[in-house]
Amino acid sequence: MKSYDVIIVGAGTTGIPAALEASKRGLSVALVEASGEVGGTLHLSTASISAAGTSIQAAQGIADSADAHFADYQRINHGTGHAPLVRKWMDRAADTIEWMISLGWSARENIAMFAPEHDLYTIPRTYRSLGLGVAVAEMFRAELDRMIADGAQIDLLLHTRFTKLIYADGEVTGIEAAQADAVITLNAKAVILTTGGFTGSAEKWQQFHGINPLRYGLPTSQGDAIDAVCAIGGTTWFDDYCLPAFGGTRDLVGPPSSWIHSFMLPAMRQPWEIYVNLDGDRFMAEDE
């Protein structure tokens, strides 16, 4: 049974930066990942990122701020979401962009732009990752490898599925995980769960939304953190929210990072479909 300062479950968009930053603070880290590679849903993502007040905007002569970003959020969001948490993200977003640039990330055409697939901001502040999410995953993996080679105390445990929290007397002290045919136990002073997504779980789609939609996701995305947290008396949050999306489908004969992009947006072409719900009722203006 090995002990760490912190265990991070999920080596994706959140888990990898958490592991890197914890290690930079001198902590020993176990980074636990169910699949055989790091990056998670970055392998399926365009990795478009929004941030206000970046060096990319400054090079274009665009004046922007976290306050303006937050005002746009409030306008677009109509009071939904959790404003304090979103504000924390917006206050840190520019620093995150600069950090990613320092690791070798770059935006397509190195500019900030409007993103027509979402409600438009008033200021261009979205960055298209050059190489899409796959390139971001590769960048994170390279930084992990570099830090480990330099002596960072990071154990990357691939093909290791988190199964439960070790919990007693109101305190989480570690995890159990499945590794091949064995169950392993890891102890830690802190556990960070970054694997709540359940795109690959038909059971959880039924549990939370009553449907099992046509979906594009990773089979390893099973909502393991949800089960573990609920098992010790925790709960989920905003589980009544679901954002269905048009236009991104997988190339069925290609690798997981292959997409067929349908041009569904009126900004790209005039629609010729009508959209109906399960009762056959039209529910939106197609040129919205």
Order of alpha helices (4+ residues) and beta strands (2+ residues): beta-alpha-beta-beta-alpha-alpha-alpha-beta-alpha-beta-beta-beta-beta-alpha-alpha-beta-beta
